[in-house]
Amino acid sequence: MSNYIEYNNTMAFHPGYYIQELVENSGLTQEDFAKRLDTTPKNLSLLIRGEQSLSIDIAMKLSRLLDTTVEFWLTMQSAYDTAIAELKSNHELQRERAIFKYFSYEYFAQHYHLPLEAQSIDEQIKFVRKVLQLSSLSILTKPNTIANCKLTTNTLTEREIISNNIMTQLGINQVLQSEAPKFTKTKIKDSINFLDALYLDKQFNQDILLNSHDNQLNRIADSLLASGIILASIPKFPGATLKSATKKLGSKVMLLINTTPQESVISLDIVYQELHNIAHGDYGITIAN
């Protein structure tokens, strides 16, 4: 690691850069200079190479040895750290730009009220990052980071991994903002019994014929809520292949399904299956066949 960096046409120097000059100008060896500074030769060597941050203790010793202020040395370290952070942030933004090709900004503009007039990619990335509540979009490229995937991720494309993670993250954010009783595993049986009754419910089947999807999901959601399970309703993200996703979030549980209004019966079947999985503590992302 260098004891200085060039960034944005400027240079930032690690305190070790100046300490190296001091040692060279003193006519002392590093070992002798380290003794005068009351530190070890190894510690001094790490500082000179920029491989170790300057501690308050060493800053204090330098100020006494050289008749400078502690703030002088700490400010130098802070400026170097800031430059390093900005450099890393710039590299991370470049990664995000590459990832953003899998995103549909129109999706977020439509469903999460983001401004359509945001023309630059960097602006759009900033807005989407805020909606997802992530420090970087590159997090979405990592399998099993947002939630465990029940399928070997080698079979998924990068776009599928990103899209599935986006939907799961949106579902998690929705659930975290929702109120629910404390999750109680023993009450899941009541929800399962309720779903069994729905299969025989004439009005429910009539809703299916009328494509009254919202009414059906509301009835299902109400039955799950009593168990501390929140049915997350997230618009389908382009490219997402997840069928459902579950995750325990503190005292409540998310159950996210990825279906359209034309798949009402499928919705009921997925919820039924996931309730059994939750009862056995089997959480994660289930991929559609």
For each residue, the residues with C-beta under 8 A, 3 or more apart:
1: 49 50 51
2: 5 14 50
3: 13 14 16 17 20 48 49 50
4: 11 12 13 14 17 50
5: 2 11 12 80 83 84 87
6: 9 10 11
7: 10 11 12 83 86 87
8: 86
9: 6
10: 6 7 83
11: 4 5 6 7
12: 4 5 7 79 80 82 83 84
13: 3 4 17 18 76 80
14: 2 3 4 17 50 76 77 80
15: 18 19 47 54 59 73 76 77 80
16: 3 19 20 47 48 49 50 52 54
17: 3 4 13 14 20 21 50
18: 13 15 21 22 76
19: 15 16 22 23 44 47 48 62
20: 3 16 17 23 24 48
21: 17 18 24 25
22: 18 19 25 26 33 66
23: 19 20 26 28 30 33 44 48
24: 20 21
25: 21 22
26: 22 23 33
27:
28: 23 32 33 36
29: 32 33
30: 23 33 34 41 44 45 48
31: 34 35 41
32: 28 29 35 36
33: 22 23 26 28 29 30 36 37 44
34: 30 31 37 39 40 41 43 44
35: 31 32 38
36: 28 32 33 65
37: 33 34 44 58 61 62 65
38: 35 61
39: 34 43 44 58 61
40: 34 43 44
41: 30 31 34 44 45
42: 45 46
43: 34 39 40 46 47 52 58
44: 19 23 30 33 34 37 39 40 41 47 48
45: 30 41 42 48 49
46: 42 43 49 51 52
47: 15 16 19 43 44 50 51 52 54 58
48: 3 16 19 20 23 30 44 45
49: 1 3 16 45 46
50: 1 2 3 4 14 16 17 47
51: 1 46 47
52: 16 43 46 47
53: 77 81
54: 15 16 47 58 59 73 74 76 77
55: 58 59
56: 59 60 70 74
57: 60 61
58: 37 39 43 47 54 55 61 62 73
59: 15 54 55 56 62 63 70 73 74 77
60: 56 57 63 64 70
61: 37 38 39 57 58 64 65
62: 19 37 58 59 65 66 68 73
63: 59 60 66 67 68 69 70 72 73
64: 60 61 67
65: 36 37 61 62
66: 22 62 63
67: 63 64
68: 62 63 72 73
69: 63 72 73
70: 56 59 60 63 73 74
71: 74 75
72: 63 68 69 75 76
73: 15 54 58 59 62 63 68 69 70 76 77
74: 54 56 59 70 71 77 78
75: 71 72 78 79
76: 13 14 15 18 54 72 73 79 80
77: 14 15 53 54 59 73 74 80 81
78: 74 75 81 82
79: 12 75 76 82 83
80: 5 12 13 14 15 76 77 83 84
81: 53 77 78 84 85
82: 12 78 79 85 86
83: 5 7 10 12 79 80 86 87
84: 5 12 80 81 87 88
85: 81 82 88 89
86: 7 8 82 83 89 90
87: 5 7 83 84 90 91
88: 84 85 91 92
89: 85 86 92 93
90: 86 87 93 94
91: 87 88 94 95
92: 88 89 95 96 136 138
93: 89 90 96 97 122 125
94: 90 91 97 98
95: 91 92 98 99 136 138
96: 92 93 99 100 125 129 136 137 138
97: 93 94 100 121 122 125
98: 94 95 101
99: 95 96 102 103 137 138 140 141 162
100: 96 97 103 121 124 125 128 137
101: 98
102: 99 158 159 162 163 239
103: 99 100 107 108 124 128 137 162 166
104: 107 108 237 238
105: 108 109 114 118 124 128
106: 109 110 116
107: 103 104 110 111 235 237 238
108: 103 104 105 111 112 114 127 128 131
109: 105 106 112 113 114 115 116
110: 106 107 235
111: 107 108 235
112: 108 109 131
113: 109
114: 105 108 109 118 124 127 128 131
115: 109 118 127
116: 106 109
117:
118: 105 114 115 123 124 127
119: 123
120: 123 124
121: 97 100 124 125
122: 93 97 125 126
123: 118 119 120 126 127
124: 100 103 105 114 118 120 121 127 128
125: 93 96 97 100 121 122 128 129 137
126: 122 123 129 130
127: 108 114 115 118 123 124 130 131
128: 100 103 105 108 114 124 125 131 132 137
129: 96 125 126 132 134 135 136 137
130: 126 127 133
131: 108 112 114 127 128 170
132: 128 129 137 140 166 169 170 173
133: 130 169 173
134: 129 137 139 140 169
135: 129 139
136: 92 95 96 129 139
137: 96 99 100 103 125 128 129 132 134 140
138: 92 95 96 99 141 142
139: 134 135 136 142 145 146 165
140: 99 132 134 137 145 146 161 162 165 166 169
141: 99 138 158 161 162 165
142: 138 139 145 161 165
143: 149 153 156 161
144: 147 148 149 153
145: 139 140 142 165
146: 139 140 165 168 169 172
147: 144 168 172 245 246 247 283 284 285
148: 144 283 284 285
149: 143 144 153 156 164 284 285 287
150: 284 285 286 287
151: 155 156 285 286 287
152: 155
153: 143 144 149 156 161
154:
155: 151 152
156: 143 149 151 153 160 161 164 241 287
157: 160 161
158: 102 141 161 162
159: 102 162 163 239
160: 156 157 163 164 239 240 241
161: 140 141 142 143 153 156 157 158 164 165
162: 99 102 103 140 141 158 159 165 166 239
163: 102 159 160 166 167 237 238 239 240 241
164: 149 156 160 161 167 168 240 241 242 245 285 287
165: 139 140 141 142 145 146 161 162 168 169
166: 103 132 140 162 163 169 170 237 240
167: 163 164 170 171 234 236 237 240 242 245 256 258
168: 146 147 164 165 171 172 242 245 247 256 285
169: 132 133 134 140 146 165 166 172 173
170: 131 132 166 167 173 174 232 234 237
171: 167 168 174 175 232 234 245 254 256
172: 146 147 168 169 175 176 232 247 249 254
173: 132 133 169 170 176 177
174: 170 171 177 178 230 232 233 234
175: 171 172 178 180 230 232 249 252 254
176: 172 173 249
177: 173 174
178: 174 175 230 252
179:
180: 175 183 225 228 229 230 251 252
181: 184 225 226 227 228 252
182: 228 251 252
183: 180 227 228 229 248 251 252 253
184: 181 187 188 227 228
185: 188 227 278 279
186: 189
187: 184 190 191 226 227 228
188: 184 185 191 192 227 229 275 278 279
189: 186 192 193 279
190: 187 193 194 223 226 227
191: 187 188 194 195 223 224 226 227 229 275
192: 188 189 195 196 272 275 276
193: 189 190 196 197
194: 190 191 197 198 223
195: 191 192 198 199 220 223 268 271 272 275
196: 192 193 199 200
197: 193 194 200 201
198: 194 195 201 204 219 220 268
199: 195 196 204 268
200: 196 197
201: 197 198 204 205
202: 205 206
203: 206 207
204: 198 199 201 207 208 216 219
205: 201 202 208 209
206: 202 203 209 210
207: 203 204 210 211 212 213 215 216 264
208: 204 205 211 212 216 264 265
209: 205 206
210: 206 207
211: 207 208 261 262 264
212: 207 208 215 216
213: 207 216 217 261 264 267
214: 217 218
215: 207 212 218 219
216: 204 207 208 212 213 219 220 264 267 268
217: 213 214 220 221 231 233 267
218: 214 215 221 222
219: 198 204 215 216 222 223
220: 195 198 216 217 223 224 231 267 268 271
221: 217 218 224 225 230 231 233
222: 218 219 225 226
223: 190 191 194 195 219 220 226
224: 191 220 221 227 229 230 231 255 271 275
225: 180 181 221 222 228 229 230 231
226: 181 187 190 191 222 223
227: 181 183 184 185 187 188 190 191 224 253
228: 180 181 182 183 184 187 225 251 252 253
229: 180 183 188 191 224 225 252 253 254 255 275 278
230: 174 175 178 180 221 224 225 252 253 254 255
231: 217 220 221 224 225 255 256 257 271
232: 170 171 172 174 175 254 255 256 257
233: 174 217 221
234: 167 170 171 174 237 256 258
235: 107 110 111
236: 167 240 258 259 260
237: 104 107 163 166 167 170 234 240
238: 104 107 163
239: 102 159 160 162 163
240: 160 163 164 166 167 236 237 258
241: 156 160 163 164 287 288
242: 164 167 168 245 256 258 285 286 287 288
243: 257 258 270 286 287 288 289
244: 255 256 257 258 270 271 273 274 285 286
245: 147 164 167 168 171 242 254 255 256 258 284 285 286
246: 147 253 254 255 256 274 277 278 282 283 284
247: 147 168 172 253 254 283 284
248: 183 252 253 254 283
249: 172 175 176 252 253 254
250:
251: 180 182 183 228
252: 175 178 180 181 182 183 228 229 230 248 249
253: 183 227 228 229 230 246 247 248 249 278 283
254: 171 172 175 229 230 232 245 246 247 248 249
255: 224 229 230 231 232 244 245 246 271 274 275 278
256: 167 168 171 231 232 234 242 244 245 246
257: 231 232 243 244 267 270 271 274
258: 167 234 236 240 242 243 244 245 288
259: 236 263 264 266 267 270
260: 236 263
261: 211 213 264
262: 211
263: 259 260 266 267
264: 207 208 211 213 216 259 261 267 268
265: 208 268 269
266: 259 263 269 270
267: 213 216 217 220 257 259 263 264 270 271
268: 195 198 199 216 220 264 265 271 272
269: 265 266 272 273
270: 243 244 257 259 266 267 273 274
271: 195 220 224 231 244 255 257 267 268 274 275
272: 192 195 268 269 275 276
273: 244 269 270 276 277
274: 244 246 255 257 270 271 277 278 286
275: 188 191 192 195 224 229 255 271 272 278 279
276: 192 272 273 279 280
277: 246 273 274 280 282 283
278: 185 188 229 246 253 255 274 275 281 282 283
279: 185 188 189 275 276
280: 276 277
281: 278
282: 246 277 278
283: 147 148 246 247 248 253 277 278
284: 147 148 149 150 245 246 247
285: 147 148 149 150 151 164 168 242 244 245
286: 150 151 242 243 244 245 274
287: 149 150 151 156 164 241 242 243
288: 241 242 243 258
289: 243
